Amino acid sequence: MKKKKAHKKSKPKQVIGRNSFVDFPDLGVKAVKAKIDTGAYSNTLHCSEIHVRSHKLCFKVMNEKEHCISAFSQKKIKNSFGKIEKRYLIRTKIKIAGRVIKSIISLTDRRDMRYPALIGRRLLKNKFIVDVSLKN
């Protein structure tokens, strides 16, 4: 007789609104205004001065302290205007609605956007239900 695989106990899905304040604990950034975007696949964070130096990805989050990370990748991503951009990706923790989730985020200049961060469906899947009538 075959043994049944033990399923990882999943937490109940949490209801969140169309925008929220999120933290990036690994980057020391708190209360970033984020758009919850089920139309976007991935997560994005506003950064400036993004460059590679000595095999490390260096960037400033919210124009503050510079971070340098050795584990990163690069990928072509279609932005909200339909233009394909080459962006750097990092793996980091995101705290949203009291839950800390390790996820991949792309780094880009979002200074002209209303929200410095965007949370996409890759992070939301099986964890959250988005109620567009709610905020924060």
DSSP file with accessible surface (Angstrom, degrees, kcal/mol):
  #  RESIDUE AA STRUCTURE BP1 BP2  ACC     N-H-->O    O-->H-N    N-H-->O    O-->H-N    TCO  KAPPA ALPHA  PHI   PSI    X-CA   Y-CA   Z-CA
    1    1 A M              0   0  236      0, 0.0     2,-0.2     0, 0.0     0, 0.0   0.000 360.0 360.0 360.0 136.5    0.0    0.0    0.0
    2    2 A K        -     0   0  199      1,-0.1     2,-0.3     0, 0.0     0, 0.0  -0.536 360.0-124.4 -79.8 142.4    1.3    3.5   -0.9
    3    3 A K        -     0   0  202     -2,-0.2     2,-0.3     1,-0.0    -1,-0.1  -0.649  25.0-119.3 -82.1 141.5    1.7    6.1    1.7
    4    4 A K        -     0   0  202     -2,-0.3     2,-0.2     1,-0.1    -1,-0.0  -0.613  31.8-109.8 -78.0 140.5   -0.1    9.4    1.2
    5    5 A K        -     0   0  184     -2,-0.3     2,-0.4     1,-0.1    -1,-0.1  -0.492  30.8-115.8 -69.9 137.7    2.1   12.4    1.0
    6    6 A A        -     0   0  103     -2,-0.2     2,-0.4     1,-0.0    -1,-0.1  -0.615  31.1-139.0 -74.1 124.8    1.9   14.7    4.0
    7    7 A H        -     0   0  172     -2,-0.4     2,-0.3     1,-0.1    -1,-0.0  -0.720  18.7-111.3 -88.2 138.5    0.5   18.0    2.8
    8    8 A K        -     0   0  201     -2,-0.4     2,-0.4     1,-0.1    -1,-0.1  -0.504  38.6-112.4 -64.9 127.7    2.0   21.2    4.1
    9    9 A K        -     0   0  202     -2,-0.3     2,-0.3     1,-0.0    -1,-0.1  -0.525  36.4-147.8 -67.3 117.5   -0.6   22.8    6.3
   10   10 A S        -     0   0  103     -2,-0.4     3,-0.1     1,-0.1   117,-0.1  -0.662   8.9-122.2 -92.3 146.4   -1.7   25.9    4.5
   11   11 A K        -     0   0  136     -2,-0.3     3,-0.1     1,-0.1    -1,-0.1  -0.508  39.3 -94.6 -77.8 151.9   -2.8   29.1    6.3
   12   12 A P        -     0   0  113      0, 0.0     2,-0.1     0, 0.0    -1,-0.1  -0.334  48.9 -95.9 -64.7 150.6   -6.3   30.4    5.5
   13   13 A K        -     0   0  115    115,-0.1     2,-0.3    -3,-0.1   115,-0.3  -0.455  38.7-140.0 -69.6 138.9   -6.4   33.0    2.8
   14   14 A Q  E     -a  128   0A  69    113,-2.4   115,-2.9    -2,-0.1     2,-0.5  -0.791  10.2-125.6-100.3 143.2   -6.4   36.6    4.1
   15   15 A V  E     +a  129   0A  84     -2,-0.3     2,-0.3   113,-0.2   115,-0.2  -0.762  35.2 173.7 -89.2 127.3   -8.5   39.4    2.6
   16   16 A I  E     -a  130   0A  10    113,-2.8   115,-3.0    -2,-0.5   118,-0.2  -0.899  25.1-115.7-128.8 162.3   -6.5   42.5    1.6
   17   17 A G        -     0   0    3      2,-0.3   118,-0.3    -2,-0.3   115,-0.2  -0.169  39.7 -88.2 -88.9-174.8   -7.4   45.7   -0.2
   18   18 A R  S    S+     0   0   99    116,-2.6    18,-2.5   113,-0.5     2,-0.3   0.612 112.8  23.4 -75.3 -12.9   -6.3   47.1   -3.5
   19   19 A N  E    S+B   35   0B   6    115,-0.3   117,-1.2    16,-0.2    -2,-0.3  -0.975  70.3 170.8-145.5 161.0   -3.4   48.9   -1.8
   20   20 A S  E     -B   34   0B  12     14,-2.3    14,-3.3    -2,-0.3     2,-0.5  -0.976  36.8-104.3-158.3 164.5   -1.5   48.2    1.3
   21   21 A F  E     -B   33   0B 100     -2,-0.3    76,-0.5    12,-0.2     2,-0.3  -0.889  42.8-172.9 -98.7 129.6    1.6   49.3    3.3
   22   22 A V  E     -B   32   0B   0     10,-2.5    10,-3.2    -2,-0.5     2,-0.3  -0.893  14.3-143.1-123.3 154.8    4.3   46.7    3.1
   23   23 A D  E     -C   95   0B  34     72,-2.1    72,-2.9    -2,-0.3     7,-0.2  -0.865   5.3-155.9-112.7 151.3    7.7   46.2    4.7
   24   24 A F  E >>> -B   29   0B   1      5,-3.3     5,-1.9    -2,-0.3     3,-1.3  -0.805  17.2-178.4-121.1  82.2   10.9   44.9    3.2
   25   25 A P  G >45S+     0   0   63      0, 0.0     3,-1.0     0, 0.0    -1,-0.1   0.848  77.6  55.6 -57.3 -38.2   12.7   43.7    6.4
   26   26 A D  G 345S+     0   0   76     67,-0.4    68,-0.1     1,-0.3    -2,-0.0   0.772 113.9  42.4 -65.4 -25.1   15.9   42.5    4.7
   27   27 A L  G <45S-     0   0   11     -3,-1.3    -1,-0.3    66,-0.2    34,-0.1   0.410 110.9-120.4-100.3  -2.0   16.3   46.0    3.2
   28   28 A G  T <<5 +     0   0   68     -3,-1.0     2,-0.5    -4,-0.6    -2,-0.1   0.780  67.3 136.2  70.0  27.9   15.4   47.9    6.4
   29   29 A V  E   < -B   24   0B  22     -5,-1.9    -5,-3.3     3,-0.0     2,-0.3  -0.931  30.9-173.9-114.8 129.2   12.4   49.6    4.7
   30   30 A K  E     +     0   0B 169     -2,-0.5    -7,-0.2    -7,-0.2    -8,-0.1  -0.870  55.0  13.3-122.4 154.8    9.0   49.9    6.4
   31   31 A A  E     +     0   0B  61     -2,-0.3     2,-0.5     1,-0.2    -8,-0.2   0.879  68.1 173.4  54.1  51.0    5.6   51.2    5.4
   32   32 A V  E     -B   22   0B   4    -10,-3.2   -10,-2.5    -3,-0.2     2,-0.4  -0.759  36.3-119.9 -87.6 129.1    6.0   51.4    1.7
   33   33 A K  E     -B   21   0B  85     -2,-0.5    84,-1.4   -12,-0.2     2,-0.4  -0.564  40.3-172.8 -70.9 122.0    2.8   52.2   -0.1
   34   34 A A  E     -Bd  20 117B   0    -14,-3.3   -14,-2.3    -2,-0.4     2,-0.5  -0.947  24.0-136.5-125.1 140.8    2.1   49.3   -2.5
   35   35 A K  E     -Bd  19 118B  87     82,-2.3    84,-2.8    -2,-0.4     2,-0.8  -0.802  19.2-138.8 -89.4 129.8   -0.5   48.6   -5.2
   36   36 A I  E     - d   0 119B  10    -18,-2.5     2,-0.6    -2,-0.5    84,-0.2  -0.835  29.1-176.1 -89.9 111.1   -1.9   45.1   -5.0
   37   37 A D  E >   + d   0 120B  39     82,-2.9     3,-1.2    -2,-0.8    84,-0.5  -0.860  24.8 179.1-122.6  97.7   -2.1   44.3   -8.7
   38   38 A T  T 3  S+     0   0   87     -2,-0.6    -1,-0.1     1,-0.3    83,-0.1   0.650  86.0  63.3 -70.7 -13.1   -3.6   41.0   -9.8
   39   39 A G  T 3  S+     0   0   62     -3,-0.1     2,-0.3    81,-0.0    -1,-0.3   0.677  92.7  74.9 -82.2 -17.6   -2.9   41.9  -13.4
   40   40 A A    <   -     0   0   19     -3,-1.2    81,-2.9    79,-0.2    82,-0.2  -0.754  67.3-155.4 -95.3 141.9    0.9   41.9  -12.7
   41   41 A Y  S    S+     0   0  114     -2,-0.3    81,-2.3    79,-0.2    82,-0.3   0.914  71.9  32.8 -80.2 -44.6    2.7   38.6  -12.4
   42   42 A S  S    S-     0   0   25     79,-0.1     2,-0.3    80,-0.1    79,-0.1  -0.477  81.1-101.4-113.3 178.9    5.6   39.8  -10.3
   43   43 A N  E     -e  105   0B   1     61,-0.7    63,-2.7    76,-0.2     2,-0.3  -0.742  31.0-166.6-100.4 148.6    6.6   42.2   -7.5
   44   44 A T  E     -eF 106 118B   6     74,-2.3    74,-2.5    -2,-0.3     2,-0.4  -0.986   5.4-164.9-138.1 145.3    8.4   45.5   -8.1
   45   45 A L  E     -eF 107 117B   0     61,-2.3    63,-1.9    -2,-0.3     2,-0.4  -0.994  28.3-113.6-132.0 137.5   10.1   48.0   -5.9
   46   46 A H  E     +e  108   0B  14     70,-2.0    16,-1.3    -2,-0.4     2,-0.3  -0.523  47.5 160.4 -70.1 124.8   11.2   51.5   -6.6
   47   47 A C  E     -I   61   0C   0     61,-2.1     2,-0.3    -2,-0.4    14,-0.2  -0.956  21.6-155.8-139.2 159.2   15.0   51.8   -6.5
   48   48 A S  E     +I   60   0C  18     12,-2.5    12,-2.7    -2,-0.3    15,-0.0  -0.851  69.4  30.6-130.3 168.6   17.5   54.3   -7.9
   49   49 A E  E    S-     0   0C 113     -2,-0.3     2,-0.5     1,-0.2    -1,-0.2   0.886  73.7-179.6  50.2  47.7   21.2   54.2   -8.8
   50   50 A I  E     +     0   0C  52     -3,-0.2     2,-0.3     9,-0.1     9,-0.2  -0.683  17.2 136.7 -82.4 120.8   20.9   50.5   -9.8
   51   51 A H  E     -I   58   0C  62      7,-2.6     7,-3.4    -2,-0.5     2,-0.5  -0.987  52.5-111.6-159.4 160.7   24.3   49.1  -11.0
   52   52 A V  E     +I   57   0C  66     -2,-0.3     2,-0.4     5,-0.2     5,-0.2  -0.870  34.9 174.2-100.8 130.3   26.7   46.2  -10.8
   53   53 A R  E >   -I   56   0C 109      3,-3.1     3,-1.2    -2,-0.5    -2,-0.0  -0.982  67.5 -13.5-138.8 122.7   29.9   46.8   -8.9
   54   54 A S  T 3  S-     0   0  103     -2,-0.4    -1,-0.1     1,-0.3     3,-0.1   0.914 128.4 -52.4  52.8  48.2   32.5   44.1   -8.1
   55   55 A H  T 3  S+     0   0  171      1,-0.2     2,-0.4    -3,-0.0    -1,-0.3   0.707 119.0 108.8  64.5  19.4   30.0   41.3   -9.0
   56   56 A K  E <  S-I   53   0C  99     -3,-1.2    -3,-3.1    15,-0.0     2,-0.6  -0.977  70.2-125.7-125.2 145.1   27.4   42.7   -6.6
   57   57 A L  E     -IJ  52  69C   0     12,-3.2    12,-2.7    -2,-0.4     2,-0.4  -0.782  31.3-168.9 -87.6 122.1   24.1   44.4   -7.4
   58   58 A a  E     +IJ  51  68C   1     -7,-3.4    -7,-2.6    -2,-0.6     2,-0.3  -0.908  16.5 148.3-115.8 141.5   24.1   47.8   -5.7
   59   59 A F  E     - J   0  67C   0      8,-2.2     8,-3.1    -2,-0.4     2,-0.5  -0.982  40.9-120.3-163.1 159.7   21.0   50.0   -5.4
   60   60 A K  E >   -IJ  48  66C  58    -12,-2.7   -12,-2.5    -2,-0.3     3,-0.5  -0.958  23.8-144.1-110.6 128.1   19.3   52.6   -3.3
   61   61 A V  E >  S-I   47   0C   2      4,-1.0     3,-1.7    -2,-0.5   -14,-0.2  -0.804  84.7 -11.2 -91.8 125.6   15.8   51.8   -2.0
   62   62 A M  T 3  S-     0   0   59    -16,-1.3    -1,-0.2    -2,-0.5   -15,-0.1   0.842 123.1 -69.2  54.8  34.0   13.5   54.8   -1.8
   63   63 A N  T <  S+     0   0   99     -3,-0.5    -1,-0.3     1,-0.1     3,-0.1   0.764 113.8 104.9  57.4  30.4   16.6   57.0   -2.4
   64   64 A E  S <  S-     0   0  141     -3,-1.7    -1,-0.1     1,-0.3    -2,-0.1   0.151  72.1  -0.8-106.8-130.5   18.0   56.1    1.0
   65   65 A K  S    S-     0   0  147      1,-0.1    -4,-1.0    -5,-0.1    -1,-0.3  -0.258  72.8-115.0 -66.5 142.0   20.9   53.8    2.1
   66   66 A E  E     -J   60   0C  66     -6,-0.2     2,-0.4    -3,-0.1    -6,-0.2  -0.570  28.4-162.3 -79.8 137.6   22.7   51.8   -0.6
   67   67 A H  E     -J   59   0C  26     -8,-3.1    -8,-2.2    -2,-0.3     2,-0.4  -0.940   4.2-162.9-116.4 143.7   22.4   48.0   -0.6
   68   68 A a  E     -J   58   0C  53     -2,-0.4     2,-0.4   -10,-0.2   -10,-0.2  -0.996  10.4-177.0-129.2 125.1   24.8   45.6   -2.3
   69   69 A I  E     -J   57   0C  44    -12,-2.7   -12,-3.2    -2,-0.4    -2,-0.0  -0.977  21.3-161.3-126.5 135.2   23.7   42.0   -2.9
   70   70 A S  S    S+     0   0   87     -2,-0.4     2,-0.8   -14,-0.2    -1,-0.1   0.751  79.2  70.9 -87.0 -24.2   25.7   39.2   -4.5
   71   71 A A        +     0   0   74    -14,-0.1    20,-0.4    20,-0.1     2,-0.3  -0.820  69.8 120.1 -97.7 105.9   22.7   37.0   -5.3
   72   72 A F        -     0   0   65     -2,-0.8     2,-0.3    18,-0.1    18,-0.2  -0.965  36.9-161.0-154.5 166.2   20.7   38.5   -8.2
   73   73 A S  E     -G   89   0B  63     16,-2.0    16,-2.9    -2,-0.3     2,-0.4  -0.865  15.7-126.7-141.2 179.5   19.6   37.8  -11.7
   74   74 A Q  E     +G   88   0B  89     -2,-0.3     2,-0.3    14,-0.3    14,-0.2  -0.983  26.3 170.9-135.2 143.7   18.3   39.7  -14.7
   75   75 A K  E     -G   87   0B 105     12,-2.5    12,-3.0    -2,-0.4     2,-0.5  -0.996  36.7-110.8-150.8 150.7   15.2   39.2  -16.7
   76   76 A K  E     -G   86   0B 146     -2,-0.3     2,-0.4    10,-0.2    10,-0.2  -0.736  41.6-178.7 -83.3 127.3   13.2   41.0  -19.5
   77   77 A I  E     -G   85   0B  23      8,-3.2     8,-2.9    -2,-0.5     2,-0.5  -0.990  27.5-126.9-131.4 137.2    9.9   42.2  -18.0
   78   78 A K  E     -G   84   0B 146     -2,-0.4     6,-0.2     6,-0.2     5,-0.0  -0.713  30.5-144.4 -83.5 124.4    7.0   44.1  -19.7
   79   79 A N    >   -     0   0   23      4,-3.1     3,-2.2    -2,-0.5    -1,-0.1  -0.173  33.5 -87.6 -81.1 180.0    6.2   47.3  -17.9
   80   80 A S  T 3  S+     0   0   94      1,-0.3    -1,-0.1     2,-0.1    -2,-0.0   0.682 128.2  55.3 -65.3 -15.7    2.8   48.8  -17.4
   81   81 A F  T 3  S-     0   0  162      2,-0.2    -1,-0.3     0, 0.0     3,-0.1   0.349 120.2-107.0 -97.0   4.0    3.1   50.7  -20.7
   82   82 A G  S <  S+     0   0   46     -3,-2.2     2,-0.4     1,-0.3    -2,-0.1   0.478  76.9 134.4  86.0   3.1    3.8   47.4  -22.7
   83   83 A K        -     0   0  141     -5,-0.0    -4,-3.1     1,-0.0     2,-0.5  -0.691  55.8-126.5 -88.0 136.2    7.5   48.2  -23.1
   84   84 A I  E     -G   78   0B 108     -2,-0.4     2,-0.3    -6,-0.2    -6,-0.2  -0.703  31.7-177.3 -85.5 128.3   10.0   45.4  -22.4
   85   85 A E  E     -G   77   0B  53     -8,-2.9    -8,-3.2    -2,-0.5     2,-0.6  -0.935  29.1-125.8-122.6 148.7   12.8   46.3  -19.9
   86   86 A K  E     -G   76   0B 137     -2,-0.3     2,-0.3   -10,-0.2   -10,-0.2  -0.849  41.7-178.9 -91.4 117.6   15.7   44.4  -18.7
   87   87 A R  E     -G   75   0B  20    -12,-3.0   -12,-2.5    -2,-0.6     2,-0.3  -0.906  28.0-120.1-122.0 154.0   15.5   44.4  -14.9
   88   88 A Y  E     -GH  74 107B  50     19,-0.6    19,-2.3    -2,-0.3     2,-0.4  -0.665  28.0-155.2 -86.9 143.5   17.5   43.1  -12.0
   89   89 A L  E     -GH  73 106B  18    -16,-2.9   -16,-2.0    -2,-0.3     2,-0.3  -0.943  12.2-179.2-121.1 141.2   15.7   40.6   -9.6
   90   90 A I  E     - H   0 105B   4     15,-2.3    15,-2.7    -2,-0.4     2,-0.5  -0.943  26.1-125.6-132.9 157.9   16.5   39.8   -6.0
   91   91 A R  E     + H   0 104B 144    -20,-0.4     2,-0.3    -2,-0.3    13,-0.2  -0.913  47.2 143.9-103.0 127.1   15.0   37.5   -3.5
   92   92 A T  E     - H   0 103B   4     11,-3.0    11,-3.1    -2,-0.5     2,-0.3  -0.950  49.5 -88.7-153.6 169.8   14.0   39.2   -0.2
   93   93 A K  E     - H   0 102B  83     -2,-0.3     2,-0.4     9,-0.2   -67,-0.4  -0.691  32.3-165.8 -87.9 141.7   11.3   39.1    2.5
   94   94 A I  E     - H   0 101B   0      7,-2.8     7,-2.9    -2,-0.3     2,-0.6  -0.996   7.8-152.8-125.8 128.6    8.1   41.1    2.1
   95   95 A K  E     +CH  23 100B  85    -72,-2.9   -72,-2.1    -2,-0.4     2,-0.4  -0.912  25.3 164.4-104.0 118.6    5.8   41.7    5.1
   96   96 A I  E >   - H   0  99B   1      3,-2.7     3,-2.3    -2,-0.6   -74,-0.1  -1.000  65.4  -9.2-137.8 129.8    2.2   42.2    4.0
   97   97 A A  T 3  S-     0   0   39    -76,-0.5    -1,-0.1    -2,-0.4     3,-0.1   0.857 130.0 -53.6  51.8  40.6   -0.9   42.1    6.2
   98   98 A G  T 3  S+     0   0   62      1,-0.2     2,-0.4    -3,-0.0    -1,-0.3   0.397 116.2 112.8  80.9  -4.5    1.2   40.8    9.1
   99   99 A R  E <   - H   0  96B  37     -3,-2.3    -3,-2.7     2,-0.0     2,-0.6  -0.860  57.3-146.6-105.4 135.9    2.7   37.9    7.1
  100  100 A V  E     - H   0  95B  84     -2,-0.4     2,-0.4    -5,-0.2    -5,-0.2  -0.890  23.0-179.8-101.9 122.3    6.4   37.7    6.1
  101  101 A I  E     - H   0  94B  18     -7,-2.9    -7,-2.8    -2,-0.6     2,-0.5  -0.983  26.4-134.1-127.5 130.5    6.9   36.0    2.7
  102  102 A K  E     + H   0  93B 114     -2,-0.4     2,-0.3    -9,-0.2    -9,-0.2  -0.714  45.9 152.8 -81.6 127.4   10.1   35.3    0.9
  103  103 A S  E     - H   0  92B  10    -11,-3.1   -11,-3.0    -2,-0.5     2,-0.4  -0.943  46.0-101.9-149.8 170.6    9.7   36.4   -2.7
  104  104 A I  E     - H   0  91B  37     -2,-0.3   -61,-0.7   -13,-0.2     2,-0.4  -0.828  36.2-174.2 -99.7 135.2   11.4   37.7   -5.8
  105  105 A I  E     -eH  43  90B   1    -15,-2.7   -15,-2.3    -2,-0.4     2,-0.3  -0.963  18.5-135.5-127.9 148.0   11.2   41.4   -6.6
  106  106 A S  E     -eH  44  89B   1    -63,-2.7   -61,-2.3    -2,-0.4     2,-0.5  -0.773  19.7-136.3 -97.0 148.8   12.3   43.4   -9.6
  107  107 A L  E     +eH  45  88B   4    -19,-2.3   -19,-0.6    -2,-0.3     2,-0.3  -0.911  38.3 143.4-108.3 128.1   14.1   46.7   -9.1
  108  108 A T  E     -e   46   0B  20    -63,-1.9   -61,-2.1    -2,-0.5     2,-0.8  -0.977  55.8 -89.2-156.0 165.0   13.2   49.7  -11.3
  109  109 A D        +     0   0   65     -2,-0.3     3,-0.2   -63,-0.2   -63,-0.1  -0.714  44.4 163.1 -82.2 112.3   12.7   53.4  -11.1
  110  110 A R    >   +     0   0   26     -2,-0.8     3,-2.2     1,-0.1    -1,-0.1   0.016  29.8 125.6-115.4  25.0    9.1   54.1  -10.2
  111  111 A R  T 3  S+     0   0  170      1,-0.3    -1,-0.1   -64,-0.2    -2,-0.0   0.787  75.9  49.4 -60.5 -26.1    9.5   57.7   -9.2
  112  112 A D  T 3  S+     0   0  150     -3,-0.2    -1,-0.3     3,-0.1     2,-0.3   0.391  96.6  92.2 -92.0   3.4    6.8   58.8  -11.6
  113  113 A M  S <  S-     0   0   62     -3,-2.2    -3,-0.1     1,-0.1     0, 0.0  -0.663  79.0-127.8 -97.5 155.7    4.3   56.2  -10.3
  114  114 A R  S    S+     0   0  198     -2,-0.3    -1,-0.1     1,-0.1   -81,-0.1   0.855  97.8  46.6 -68.0 -35.0    1.7   56.6   -7.6
  115  115 A Y        -     0   0   28      1,-0.1    -1,-0.1   -83,-0.0   -81,-0.1  -0.936  66.6-155.0-115.3 126.1    3.0   53.5   -5.7
  116  116 A P  S    S+     0   0   27      0, 0.0   -70,-2.0     0, 0.0     2,-0.3   0.729  84.4  42.2 -68.9 -19.9    6.7   52.8   -5.0
  117  117 A A  E     -dF  34  45B   0    -84,-1.4   -82,-2.3   -72,-0.2     2,-0.4  -0.946  64.8-161.9-129.4 151.0    5.9   49.1   -4.8
  118  118 A L  E     -dF  35  44B  17    -74,-2.5   -74,-2.3    -2,-0.3     2,-0.6  -1.000   6.5-156.8-130.8 129.2    3.7   46.7   -6.7
  119  119 A I  E     -d   36   0B   1    -84,-2.8   -82,-2.9    -2,-0.4   -79,-0.2  -0.945  18.9-162.1-109.3 119.5    2.6   43.3   -5.4
  120  120 A G  E >>  -d   37   0B   0     -2,-0.6     4,-1.5   -84,-0.2     3,-1.0  -0.383  34.0 -94.4 -99.6 177.3    1.7   40.8   -8.2
  121  121 A R  H 3> S+     0   0  114    -81,-2.9     4,-2.5   -84,-0.5   -80,-0.2   0.716 112.8  72.3 -68.3 -20.1   -0.2   37.6   -8.3
  122  122 A R  H 34 S+     0   0  102    -81,-2.3    -1,-0.3   -82,-0.2   -80,-0.1   0.917 108.6  34.8 -60.5 -40.8    2.8   35.4   -7.9
  123  123 A L  H <4 S+     0   0    3     -3,-1.0    -2,-0.2   -82,-0.3    -1,-0.2   0.866 119.0  51.9 -78.5 -36.1    3.1   36.4   -4.2
  124  124 A L  H >X S+     0   0    8     -4,-1.5     4,-2.4     3,-0.1     3,-2.3   0.815  80.4 114.3 -72.1 -31.0   -0.7   36.7   -3.7
  125  125 A K  T 3< S-     0   0  144     -4,-2.5     4,-0.1     1,-0.3    -5,-0.0  -0.130  93.2  -7.0 -53.6 127.5   -1.6   33.2   -5.1
  126  126 A N  T 34 S+     0   0  109      2,-0.2    -1,-0.3     1,-0.1  -115,-0.1   0.541 130.6  67.4  65.1  10.5   -3.0   30.9   -2.4
  127  127 A K  T <4 S+     0   0   57     -3,-2.3  -113,-2.4     1,-0.3     2,-0.3   0.644  98.2  29.0-122.6 -36.5   -2.3   33.4    0.3
  128  128 A F  E  <  -a   14   0A  13     -4,-2.4     2,-0.4  -115,-0.3    -1,-0.3  -0.943  51.6-150.0-134.1 153.2   -4.6   36.4   -0.2
  129  129 A I  E     -a   15   0A  89   -115,-2.9  -113,-2.8    -2,-0.3     2,-0.6  -0.985  26.4-138.2-116.7 130.4   -8.0   37.4   -1.6
  130  130 A V  E     -a   16   0A  38     -2,-0.4     2,-0.7  -115,-0.2  -113,-0.2  -0.819  14.4-168.5 -97.3 120.5   -8.1   40.9   -2.9
  131  131 A D    >   -     0   0   61   -115,-3.0     3,-2.0    -2,-0.6  -113,-0.5  -0.924   7.3-160.8-104.9 107.0  -11.2   42.9   -2.2
  132  132 A V  T 3  S+     0   0  100     -2,-0.7  -114,-0.1     1,-0.3    -1,-0.1   0.629  86.0  67.1 -69.2 -10.8  -11.0   46.0   -4.4
  133  133 A S  T 3  S+     0   0   87   -116,-0.1     2,-0.3    -3,-0.0    -1,-0.3   0.610  93.6  76.5 -82.1  -8.6  -13.5   47.9   -2.2
  134  134 A L    <   -     0   0   76     -3,-2.0  -116,-2.6  -118,-0.2     2,-0.3  -0.723  62.8-161.3-101.2 152.4  -10.9   47.9    0.6
  135  135 A K              0   0  127     -2,-0.3  -115,-0.1  -118,-0.3    -2,-0.0  -0.956 360.0 360.0-125.9 150.2   -7.8   50.1    1.0
  136  136 A N              0   0  109   -117,-1.2  -116,-0.2    -2,-0.3    -1,-0.2   0.921 360.0 360.0  51.7 360.0   -4.7   49.5    3.3
